[in-house]
Amino acid sequence: MRTHLARPAGALAAAILSAVLLAACDTGAATGPAAASSAAPATSTAPTRPAGEVPLGPAGYGALRLGMTPAQAAATKLITTPAGEKTGCWTYAHLIGSGKTGQDDIDGRLFFSEKLGLAAIYAYPGVETPEGITVGSAVDEVRRAYPSWEAVGGEAEGRGYVKVPGNDAAVYRIEVDKGKVIQLSLQLGNQDCYE
């Protein structure tokens, strides 16, 4: 008697491929057969945002990673639907939870580069770096967390950049006005969207 394995082997191949693809998107959650068998089925397709303890950095925000295409970023369900022009850096979206969605709204804004993918993720109040800096932090807190930060041109305030601990390809762009952080972003060091 001959056994035909095409369907079970196909199912096994599909399961292995799914596990490999999920591992490539690892966000720190357990993967593999044990994780797959204990995972609860999804009950909602509504966008969710990471819990408050998810930091901005060093590689992204939750499952959202610098370098992703707009489609990959949208698949994380952490952003609004990408909008704007499809060329240059005119494609944008916002982090779910920012309360902003307009082209000119900077809090929670994402900039997509045609060449680099997701080039910058702007924080909104409450989203922190691993070192605890957020929109509204005092400049003294910024200097304690990032001793090398200084405003462009050596001014006391303004925008400045600091290398992201744990990610040599990224920088934090931190803008200070009246002693407080007014803008904070995680961006590729070679982003080509602005400044």
DOZA-515427 format. One line per field, with one value per atom (N, C-alpha, C): residue in one letter; atom name; x, z, y. Coordinates in steps of 0.2 Angstrom, whole numbers, padded with zeros to 4 digits. Example, Ala and Ser with C-alpha at 12.3 -4.5 7.8 and 13.67 -1.06 7.14 Angstrom:
2
res = (a;a;a;s;s;s) .
atom = (N;CA;C;N;CA;C) .
east = (0066;0062;0066;0064;0068;0064) .
up = (0039;0039;0039;0035;0036;0039) .
north = (-0028;-0022;-0016;-0011;-0005;0000) .
END
This chain:
195
res = (m;m;m;r;r;r;t;t;t;h;h;h;l;l;l;a;a;a;r;r;r;p;p;p;a;a;a;g;g;g;a;a;a;l;l;l;a;a;a;a;a;a;a;a;a;i;i;i;l;l;l;s;s;s;a;a;a;v;v;v;l;l;l;l;l;l;a;a;a;a;a;a;c;c;c;d;d;d;t;t;t;g;g;g;a;a;a;a;a;a;t;t;t;g;g;g;p;p;p;a;a;a;a;a;a;a;a;a;s;s;s;s;s;s;a;a;a;a;a;a;p;p;p;a;a;a;t;t;t;s;s;s;t;t;t;a;a;a;p;p;p;t;t;t;r;r;r;p;p;p;a;a;a;g;g;g;e;e;e;v;v;v;p;p;p;l;l;l;g;g;g;p;p;p;a;a;a;g;g;g;y;y;y;g;g;g;a;a;a;l;l;l;r;r;r;l;l;l;g;g;g;m;m;m;t;t;t;p;p;p;a;a;a;q;q;q;a;a;a;a;a;a;a;a;a;t;t;t;k;k;k;l;l;l;i;i;i;t;t;t;t;t;t;p;p;p;a;a;a;g;g;g;e;e;e;k;k;k;t;t;t;g;g;g;c;c;c;w;w;w;t;t;t;y;y;y;a;a;a;h;h;h;l;l;l;i;i;i;g;g;g;s;s;s;g;g;g;k;k;k;t;t;t;g;g;g;q;q;q;d;d;d;d;d;d;i;i;i;d;d;d;g;g;g;r;r;r;l;l;l;f;f;f;f;f;f;s;s;s;e;e;e;k;k;k;l;l;l;g;g;g;l;l;l;a;a;a;a;a;a;i;i;i;y;y;y;a;a;a;y;y;y;p;p;p;g;g;g;v;v;v;e;e;e;t;t;t;p;p;p;e;e;e;g;g;g;i;i;i;t;t;t;v;v;v;g;g;g;s;s;s;a;a;a;v;v;v;d;d;d;e;e;e;v;v;v;r;r;r;r;r;r;a;a;a;y;y;y;p;p;p;s;s;s;w;w;w;e;e;e;a;a;a;v;v;v;g;g;g;g;g;g;e;e;e;a;a;a;e;e;e;g;g;g;r;r;r;g;g;g;y;y;y;v;v;v;k;k;k;v;v;v;p;p;p;g;g;g;n;n;n;d;d;d;a;a;a;a;a;a;v;v;v;y;y;y;r;r;r;i;i;i;e;e;e;v;v;v;d;d;d;k;k;k;g;g;g;k;k;k;v;v;v;i;i;i;q;q;q;l;l;l;s;s;s;l;l;l;q;q;q;l;l;l;g;g;g;n;n;n;q;q;q;d;d;d;c;c;c;y;y;y;e;e;e) .
atom = (N;CA;C;N;CA;C;N;CA;C;N;CA;C;N;CA;C;N;CA;C;N;CA;C;N;CA;C;N;CA;C;N;CA;C;N;CA;C;N;CA;C;N;CA;C;N;CA;C;N;CA;C;N;CA;C;N;CA;C;N;CA;C;N;CA;C;N;CA;C;N;CA;C;N;CA;C;N;CA;C;N;CA;C;N;CA;C;N;CA;C;N;CA;C;N;CA;C;N;CA;C;N;CA;C;N;CA;C;N;CA;C;N;CA;C;N;CA;C;N;CA;C;N;CA;C;N;CA;C;N;CA;C;N;CA;C;N;CA;C;N;CA;C;N;CA;C;N;CA;C;N;CA;C;N;CA;C;N;CA;C;N;CA;C;N;CA;C;N;CA;C;N;CA;C;N;CA;C;N;CA;C;N;CA;C;N;CA;C;N;CA;C;N;CA;C;N;CA;C;N;CA;C;N;CA;C;N;CA;C;N;CA;C;N;CA;C;N;CA;C;N;CA;C;N;CA;C;N;CA;C;N;CA;C;N;CA;C;N;CA;C;N;CA;C;N;CA;C;N;CA;C;N;CA;C;N;CA;C;N;CA;C;N;CA;C;N;CA;C;N;CA;C;N;CA;C;N;CA;C;N;CA;C;N;CA;C;N;CA;C;N;CA;C;N;CA;C;N;CA;C;N;CA;C;N;CA;C;N;CA;C;N;CA;C;N;CA;C;N;CA;C;N;CA;C;N;CA;C;N;CA;C;N;CA;C;N;CA;C;N;CA;C;N;CA;C;N;CA;C;N;CA;C;N;CA;C;N;CA;C;N;CA;C;N;CA;C;N;CA;C;N;CA;C;N;CA;C;N;CA;C;N;CA;C;N;CA;C;N;CA;C;N;CA;C;N;CA;C;N;CA;C;N;CA;C;N;CA;C;N;CA;C;N;CA;C;N;CA;C;N;CA;C;N;CA;C;N;CA;C;N;CA;C;N;CA;C;N;CA;C;N;CA;C;N;CA;C;N;CA;C;N;CA;C;N;CA;C;N;CA;C;N;CA;C;N;CA;C;N;CA;C;N;CA;C;N;CA;C;N;CA;C;N;CA;C;N;CA;C;N;CA;C;N;CA;C;N;CA;C;N;CA;C;N;CA;C;N;CA;C;N;CA;C;N;CA;C;N;CA;C;N;CA;C;N;CA;C;N;CA;C;N;CA;C;N;CA;C;N;CA;C;N;CA;C;N;CA;C;N;CA;C;N;CA;C;N;CA;C;N;CA;C;N;CA;C;N;CA;C;N;CA;C;N;CA;C;N;CA;C;N;CA;C;N;CA;C;N;CA;C;N;CA;C;N;CA;C;N;CA;C;N;CA;C;N;CA;C;N;CA;C;N;CA;C;N;CA;C;N;CA;C;N;CA;C;N;CA;C;N;CA;C;N;CA;C;N;CA;C;N;CA;C;N;CA;C;N;CA;C;N;CA;C;N;CA;C;N;CA;C;N;CA;C;N;CA;C;N;CA;C;N;CA;C;N;CA;C;N;CA;C) .
east = (0004;0000;0004;0003;0007;0003;0007;0004;0006;0001;0002;0003;0008;0010;0009;0007;0007;0003;-0003;-0007;-0004;-0002;0001;0008;0012;0018;0017;0012;0011;0008;0004;0002;0008;0012;0018;0023;0024;0028;0025;0018;0015;0016;0015;0016;0024;0028;0035;0037;0034;0035;0032;0026;0023;0027;0030;0034;0040;0043;0049;0048;0042;0040;0038;0035;0034;0040;0045;0051;0055;0054;0057;0055;0048;0045;0045;0050;0050;0050;0045;0045;0046;0049;0051;0046;0041;0036;0038;0036;0038;0036;0040;0038;0039;0037;0038;0032;0032;0027;0023;0027;0024;0020;0023;0019;0013;0014;0008;0002;0004;-0001;-0005;-0001;-0004;-0007;-0006;-0009;-0016;-0019;-0026;-0028;-0034;-0036;-0037;-0036;-0037;-0045;-0047;-0055;-0057;-0052;-0053;-0048;-0050;-0045;-0044;-0047;-0046;-0039;-0037;-0030;-0029;-0023;-0021;-0014;-0013;-0006;-0003;0004;0007;0006;0007;0006;0010;0009;0013;0020;0022;0029;0033;0030;0034;0037;0044;0048;0048;0050;0052;0059;0061;0068;0070;0075;0080;0079;0075;0074;0067;0063;0056;0051;0045;0040;0036;0036;0033;0035;0030;0032;0034;0033;0034;0042;0045;0052;0054;0059;0062;0064;0063;0065;0059;0053;0048;0044;0041;0037;0031;0027;0020;0016;0016;0012;0014;0020;0023;0021;0022;0020;0013;0008;0001;-0001;0003;0001;0002;0006;0007;0001;-0004;-0010;-0008;-0002;0000;-0001;-0003;-0003;-0010;-0011;-0017;-0015;-0020;-0019;-0014;-0009;-0004;-0008;-0006;-0009;-0003;-0006;-0001;0002;0006;0009;0013;0014;0018;0025;0027;0034;0038;0044;0048;0047;0046;0044;0037;0033;0026;0021;0023;0019;0020;0014;0014;0009;0009;0004;0005;0001;0002;0001;0004;0004;-0004;-0007;-0013;-0012;-0017;-0016;-0014;-0011;-0009;-0014;-0020;-0025;-0025;-0019;-0018;-0018;-0020;-0021;-0019;-0019;-0018;-0011;-0010;-0003;0002;-0001;0003;0004;0001;0001;0008;0012;0018;0018;0014;0014;0012;0016;0014;0015;0018;0018;0024;0023;0028;0030;0036;0038;0041;0039;0041;0045;0051;0055;0054;0054;0054;0059;0065;0071;0073;0071;0073;0067;0061;0056;0054;0052;0050;0056;0057;0063;0062;0056;0056;0049;0050;0044;0044;0039;0038;0034;0036;0033;0027;0022;0017;0017;0015;0015;0013;0018;0017;0021;0023;0028;0035;0038;0045;0051;0057;0062;0064;0068;0070;0073;0076;0079;0074;0067;0062;0061;0063;0062;0056;0052;0045;0044;0039;0037;0035;0038;0036;0042;0047;0052;0056;0059;0064;0070;0073;0080;0085;0085;0089;0089;0083;0082;0085;0084;0087;0095;0098;0105;0107;0103;0105;0105;0100;0099;0103;0105;0109;0114;0120;0125;0127;0127;0130;0125;0119;0114;0116;0115;0116;0112;0109;0105;0110;0108;0112;0114;0120;0123;0125;0125;0127;0123;0117;0112;0110;0106;0104;0098;0094;0088;0087;0083;0082;0082;0083;0084;0091;0091;0098;0097;0103;0103;0107;0105;0109;0109;0114;0114;0110;0106;0102;0106;0106;0109;0106;0111;0108;0107;0107;0106;0110;0116;0120;0118;0112;0109;0104;0103;0097;0100;0096;0097;0090;0090;0084;0085;0080;0080;0075;0078;0075;0075;0069;0069;0066;0070;0068;0066;0061;0059;0056;0059;0056;0058;0063;0066;0062;0058;0054;0055;0055;0055;0048;0048;0042;0042;0047;0047;0052;0050;0055;0054;0059;0058;0064;0062;0067;0068;0074;0074;0081;0081;0087;0092;0098;0103;0104;0102;0103;0096;0091;0085;0085;0081;0081;0075;0071;0064;0065;0069;0069;0076;0077;0083;0089) .
up = (0000;0000;0000;-0004;-0005;-0002;0002;0006;0002;0001;-0003;0002;0003;0008;0005;-0001;-0004;0000;0003;0006;0013;0017;0024;0023;0018;0017;0015;0011;0009;0015;0020;0026;0030;0031;0035;0032;0026;0023;0024;0023;0025;0032;0036;0044;0045;0042;0043;0040;0034;0031;0035;0038;0042;0048;0051;0057;0055;0050;0047;0046;0043;0042;0048;0053;0059;0063;0063;0066;0063;0057;0054;0056;0059;0062;0069;0072;0079;0083;0088;0092;0099;0100;0107;0110;0106;0108;0106;0110;0109;0102;0098;0092;0092;0086;0086;0087;0087;0088;0095;0100;0107;0107;0104;0105;0100;0095;0090;0093;0097;0100;0106;0109;0115;0114;0108;0106;0105;0108;0107;0101;0098;0091;0092;0086;0086;0086;0089;0090;0086;0085;0082;0077;0072;0067;0068;0073;0075;0076;0074;0076;0083;0085;0092;0093;0098;0099;0105;0105;0110;0117;0122;0129;0130;0135;0137;0138;0140;0141;0135;0129;0123;0121;0120;0119;0112;0111;0104;0103;0100;0099;0102;0101;0096;0089;0087;0080;0077;0082;0080;0085;0085;0090;0090;0094;0094;0088;0084;0078;0072;0073;0068;0068;0062;0062;0056;0058;0053;0047;0041;0034;0031;0035;0032;0027;0022;0017;0020;0017;0019;0020;0016;0017;0023;0024;0029;0036;0036;0042;0043;0038;0039;0042;0040;0042;0050;0053;0060;0064;0061;0064;0069;0069;0074;0071;0064;0061;0057;0056;0052;0044;0040;0033;0030;0027;0023;0018;0018;0013;0010;0006;0002;-0004;-0007;-0013;-0013;-0018;-0018;-0020;-0021;-0023;-0018;-0018;-0013;-0006;-0002;0005;0007;0002;0003;0006;0006;0009;0017;0020;0028;0031;0037;0041;0049;0053;0060;0065;0070;0075;0078;0078;0082;0089;0091;0098;0098;0093;0093;0092;0090;0089;0083;0079;0074;0067;0062;0055;0050;0051;0045;0043;0036;0033;0037;0040;0044;0051;0054;0061;0062;0067;0068;0073;0078;0084;0081;0082;0080;0072;0069;0061;0059;0054;0051;0044;0042;0036;0032;0026;0022;0016;0015;0010;0004;-0002;-0008;-0008;-0006;-0006;0000;0006;0012;0016;0014;0018;0024;0029;0035;0038;0037;0038;0045;0047;0054;0057;0064;0068;0073;0073;0078;0084;0090;0096;0097;0101;0103;0111;0115;0122;0125;0129;0132;0129;0123;0120;0122;0125;0128;0124;0124;0123;0128;0127;0133;0139;0137;0143;0146;0144;0148;0145;0139;0136;0132;0133;0129;0127;0123;0122;0129;0131;0137;0142;0141;0145;0146;0152;0153;0149;0147;0144;0148;0155;0159;0159;0158;0158;0151;0146;0140;0140;0144;0144;0149;0154;0158;0154;0151;0147;0141;0138;0132;0132;0136;0137;0131;0125;0119;0115;0118;0114;0115;0109;0109;0103;0104;0098;0093;0087;0081;0081;0080;0080;0087;0092;0099;0103;0100;0104;0110;0115;0121;0120;0115;0113;0105;0103;0096;0094;0088;0087;0087;0090;0090;0089;0088;0087;0091;0093;0097;0094;0094;0092;0096;0093;0097;0100;0107;0110;0107;0105;0102;0095;0091;0084;0081;0078;0075;0068;0066;0060;0061;0067;0069;0074;0074;0078;0081;0087;0090;0088;0085;0083;0089;0093;0099;0098;0098;0098;0104;0107;0113;0112;0116;0116;0123;0126;0132;0138;0137;0142;0142;0137;0136;0129;0129;0122;0119;0113;0109;0103;0101;0096;0097;0096;0097;0092;0088;0083;0083;0081;0080;0072;0070;0062;0060;0054;0051;0050;0052;0052;0045;0040;0033;0029;0034;0031;0026;0021;0015;0014;0020;0019;0021;0025;0028;0030;0032;0035;0031) .
north = (-0006;0000;0006;0011;0017;0023;0027;0032;0039;0043;0049;0055;0058;0063;0071;0071;0078;0083;0082;0086;0088;0082;0084;0087;0085;0089;0096;0097;0104;0108;0105;0109;0110;0105;0106;0111;0111;0116;0123;0124;0130;0133;0128;0129;0132;0128;0130;0137;0138;0145;0150;0149;0154;0155;0150;0151;0155;0154;0157;0165;0166;0173;0177;0173;0177;0178;0173;0174;0180;0182;0187;0194;0194;0200;0200;0196;0195;0202;0202;0208;0206;0201;0199;0194;0192;0187;0180;0175;0169;0166;0162;0160;0152;0149;0142;0138;0131;0127;0128;0129;0130;0136;0142;0148;0148;0144;0144;0140;0135;0131;0134;0139;0142;0149;0151;0158;0158;0163;0164;0166;0164;0167;0174;0178;0185;0186;0190;0192;0198;0202;0209;0211;0214;0217;0225;0227;0234;0236;0242;0244;0244;0242;0243;0246;0249;0252;0248;0248;0244;0247;0243;0246;0251;0255;0261;0260;0254;0252;0251;0251;0250;0257;0256;0263;0264;0271;0273;0272;0267;0265;0258;0255;0258;0257;0252;0251;0253;0255;0257;0258;0256;0257;0251;0246;0240;0236;0233;0230;0234;0241;0245;0247;0246;0246;0251;0255;0259;0255;0258;0254;0251;0250;0246;0250;0247;0250;0252;0257;0259;0253;0248;0242;0238;0237;0233;0237;0243;0247;0247;0247;0247;0240;0234;0228;0227;0231;0231;0233;0237;0239;0244;0247;0253;0260;0260;0267;0268;0274;0276;0274;0274;0272;0277;0274;0279;0283;0290;0294;0299;0303;0308;0305;0309;0307;0300;0296;0290;0291;0297;0298;0302;0302;0306;0304;0309;0308;0310;0310;0313;0308;0302;0297;0298;0298;0299;0295;0294;0291;0293;0291;0293;0287;0287;0282;0282;0276;0275;0278;0282;0285;0292;0294;0301;0306;0304;0309;0314;0313;0317;0313;0316;0313;0317;0324;0328;0328;0331;0331;0335;0341;0345;0344;0338;0336;0333;0335;0332;0326;0327;0322;0315;0310;0304;0303;0307;0307;0302;0299;0294;0297;0297;0299;0293;0292;0287;0289;0287;0289;0284;0286;0282;0277;0279;0275;0271;0274;0271;0267;0268;0266;0270;0268;0272;0275;0282;0285;0289;0290;0294;0292;0292;0290;0296;0300;0306;0303;0305;0303;0308;0306;0311;0310;0315;0315;0308;0306;0299;0294;0295;0290;0292;0287;0288;0284;0287;0283;0278;0273;0269;0272;0278;0282;0287;0286;0290;0297;0299;0306;0305;0311;0311;0318;0320;0327;0329;0335;0338;0337;0333;0332;0339;0340;0346;0345;0350;0350;0347;0348;0345;0337;0334;0327;0325;0328;0326;0326;0331;0331;0326;0324;0318;0311;0311;0305;0304;0310;0310;0316;0314;0320;0323;0319;0322;0327;0327;0331;0338;0342;0349;0352;0358;0360;0362;0362;0363;0370;0372;0378;0380;0375;0377;0381;0382;0386;0382;0386;0383;0379;0381;0377;0377;0373;0371;0364;0362;0355;0352;0346;0343;0335;0332;0325;0321;0315;0311;0304;0300;0293;0289;0284;0280;0274;0274;0268;0262;0257;0251;0251;0256;0257;0262;0260;0264;0268;0265;0268;0273;0274;0279;0284;0290;0295;0298;0301;0304;0311;0314;0321;0324;0328;0331;0339;0342;0349;0352;0357;0360;0367;0369;0376;0378;0384;0386;0380;0377;0372;0365;0364;0358;0355;0348;0345;0346;0349;0350;0345;0342;0337;0332;0325;0320;0315;0313;0307;0303;0297;0291;0291;0292;0292;0289;0287;0285;0290;0289;0294;0297;0293;0295;0297;0298;0300;0305;0305;0310;0314;0315;0318;0325;0327;0334;0336;0342;0345;0342) .
END
